[in-house]
Amino acid sequence: MAEGKIHLRQILQMGVMVEKRGEEFYKGLADRPGDTKTRELYRRLADAETRHKEFIEKTLAEWKPIALDAASMRVFDQETRFRGIFASPPPPDSSEEDAAKYAVAQEWKMVDFYRFFENDFPDAWRAMKLQELVEEERRHVKAIVAAYPQLKDLTAMA
């Protein structure tokens, strides 16, 4: 990480913000007109992002708080921008398939985001079972691809 020392708590605070973006994205897809099954899938994914956020918040509540200072926010901004996490979502009039491709890409980006920091905090990561978040993001990819079989090539990392 380029700037100074960052604490696991701050990374998790960043995770809360990213999960919130995901929740909002999936709620938006669930509200679009379209197939009832895919709208329900996106509602479930929005709920899963909410659960991820709540899991992280619960973990954070057990620890002494550390503020996300300006330097940490810059790191967060750089990481999410660099990784393109929930950046430039497809327009509301995009096809369902384009929205699904974007969703799959975002899930993989979340896997990468969490795994990037896992290397810095391997013991704490295992103790907190954050690998479960990574595995759930992978399951999201599989669920989206199950609804859009033409995207099966996007599961190569699953």
C-alpha positions as CSV (number, residue, x, y, z in Angstrom):
1,M,0.0,0.0,0.0
2,A,1.5,3.3,-1.1
3,E,0.6,5.6,1.8
4,G,1.5,5.0,5.4
5,K,0.2,2.4,7.7
6,I,-3.4,1.3,7.4
7,H,-5.2,-0.9,10.0
8,L,-7.4,-3.8,9.3
9,R,-10.3,-1.9,10.9
10,Q,-9.9,0.8,8.3
11,I,-9.9,-1.7,5.5
12,L,-13.1,-3.2,7.0
13,Q,-14.6,0.3,7.1
14,M,-13.8,0.6,3.4
15,G,-15.4,-2.8,2.9
16,V,-18.6,-1.4,4.5
17,M,-18.7,1.4,2.0
18,V,-18.0,-0.9,-1.0
19,E,-20.7,-3.4,0.2
20,K,-23.2,-0.4,0.4
21,R,-22.4,0.5,-3.2
22,G,-23.1,-3.1,-4.2
23,E,-26.3,-3.1,-2.2
24,E,-27.5,0.1,-4.0
25,F,-26.4,-1.3,-7.4
26,Y,-28.4,-4.5,-7.0
27,K,-31.4,-2.8,-5.6
28,G,-31.4,-0.6,-8.8
29,L,-31.3,-3.7,-11.0
30,A,-34.1,-5.3,-9.0
31,D,-36.2,-2.3,-9.6
32,R,-35.7,-2.4,-13.4
33,P,-38.4,-3.9,-15.6
34,G,-37.6,-7.3,-16.7
35,D,-37.8,-11.0,-15.9
36,T,-39.3,-11.7,-12.5
37,K,-36.6,-14.4,-11.8
38,T,-33.7,-12.1,-12.5
39,R,-35.3,-9.2,-10.5
40,E,-35.6,-11.7,-7.6
41,L,-32.0,-12.7,-8.1
42,Y,-30.9,-9.1,-7.8
43,R,-33.0,-8.6,-4.7
44,R,-31.2,-11.6,-3.1
45,L,-27.9,-10.2,-4.1
46,A,-28.8,-6.8,-2.6
47,D,-29.8,-8.6,0.6
48,A,-26.5,-10.5,0.5
49,E,-24.5,-7.2,0.2
50,T,-26.5,-5.9,3.2
51,R,-25.6,-9.0,5.2
52,H,-21.9,-8.5,4.2
53,K,-22.1,-4.9,5.4
54,E,-23.8,-5.9,8.6
55,F,-21.2,-8.7,9.2
56,I,-18.4,-6.3,8.9
57,E,-20.1,-3.6,11.0
58,K,-20.7,-6.2,13.7
59,T,-17.0,-7.2,13.7
60,L,-16.0,-3.5,13.8
61,A,-18.4,-2.9,16.8
62,E,-16.3,-5.3,18.8
63,W,-13.1,-3.4,18.2
64,K,-11.8,0.0,19.3
65,P,-12.8,2.4,16.6
66,I,-10.2,4.0,14.4
67,A,-11.3,6.9,12.2
68,L,-10.9,6.8,8.5
69,D,-8.5,9.7,8.2
70,A,-7.8,11.6,5.0
71,A,-4.8,9.4,4.1
72,S,-6.9,6.3,4.6
73,M,-9.7,7.7,2.5
74,R,-7.2,8.4,-0.3
75,V,-6.1,4.8,-0.2
76,F,-9.7,3.7,-0.3
77,D,-10.4,6.0,-3.2
78,Q,-7.3,4.9,-5.0
79,E,-8.0,1.2,-4.5
80,T,-11.6,1.4,-5.6
81,R,-10.8,3.6,-8.5
82,F,-7.9,1.5,-9.5
83,R,-9.9,-1.7,-9.2
84,G,-13.0,0.0,-10.8
85,I,-15.3,-1.3,-8.0
86,F,-18.8,-0.2,-8.9
87,A,-17.4,2.6,-11.1
88,S,-19.2,3.5,-14.3
89,P,-22.3,1.3,-13.9
90,P,-24.2,0.6,-17.1
91,P,-26.9,3.1,-17.9
92,P,-30.5,2.4,-16.8
93,D,-31.5,1.6,-20.4
94,S,-28.7,-1.0,-20.8
95,S,-29.7,-4.6,-21.6
96,E,-30.1,-7.1,-18.9
97,E,-27.1,-9.0,-20.3
98,D,-24.9,-5.9,-20.1
99,A,-26.0,-5.3,-16.5
100,A,-25.3,-8.9,-15.7
101,K,-21.8,-8.7,-17.2
102,Y,-21.1,-5.6,-15.2
103,A,-22.4,-7.4,-12.0
104,V,-20.1,-10.4,-12.6
105,A,-17.2,-8.1,-13.1
106,Q,-17.9,-6.3,-9.9
107,E,-18.2,-9.5,-7.9
108,W,-14.7,-10.5,-9.2
109,K,-13.4,-7.1,-8.3
110,M,-14.7,-7.6,-4.7
111,V,-12.9,-10.9,-4.5
112,D,-9.7,-9.2,-5.6
113,F,-10.3,-6.3,-3.1
114,Y,-10.7,-8.6,-0.1
115,R,-7.9,-10.9,-1.2
116,F,-5.5,-8.0,-1.8
117,F,-5.7,-7.0,1.9
118,E,-5.8,-10.6,3.1
119,N,-2.1,-10.8,2.4
120,D,-1.4,-8.0,4.8
121,F,-3.5,-9.5,7.6
122,P,-3.4,-13.3,7.2
123,D,-4.0,-14.3,10.8
124,A,-6.7,-11.8,11.5
125,W,-8.3,-12.6,8.2
126,R,-8.6,-16.3,9.1
127,A,-9.8,-15.6,12.6
128,M,-12.5,-13.4,11.3
129,K,-13.5,-15.9,8.6
130,L,-13.3,-13.2,5.9
131,Q,-12.6,-15.9,3.4
132,E,-16.3,-16.6,3.7
133,L,-17.0,-13.2,2.2
134,V,-14.7,-14.0,-0.7
135,E,-16.5,-17.4,-1.2
136,E,-19.9,-15.7,-1.2
137,E,-18.8,-13.2,-3.8
138,R,-17.8,-16.2,-5.9
139,R,-21.2,-17.8,-5.3
140,H,-22.8,-14.5,-6.6
141,V,-20.9,-14.9,-9.8
142,K,-22.2,-18.4,-10.2
143,A,-25.8,-17.3,-9.4
144,I,-25.7,-14.5,-12.0
145,V,-24.2,-16.8,-14.6
146,A,-26.9,-19.4,-13.9
147,A,-29.5,-16.8,-14.8
148,Y,-27.5,-15.8,-17.9
149,P,-25.8,-19.0,-19.2
150,Q,-24.4,-17.1,-22.1
151,L,-22.0,-15.5,-19.6
152,K,-20.5,-18.9,-18.6
153,D,-17.0,-17.8,-19.8
154,L,-17.0,-15.2,-16.9
155,T,-16.8,-17.9,-14.3
156,A,-13.3,-18.9,-15.2
157,M,-12.0,-17.8,-11.8
158,A,-14.8,-19.4,-9.8
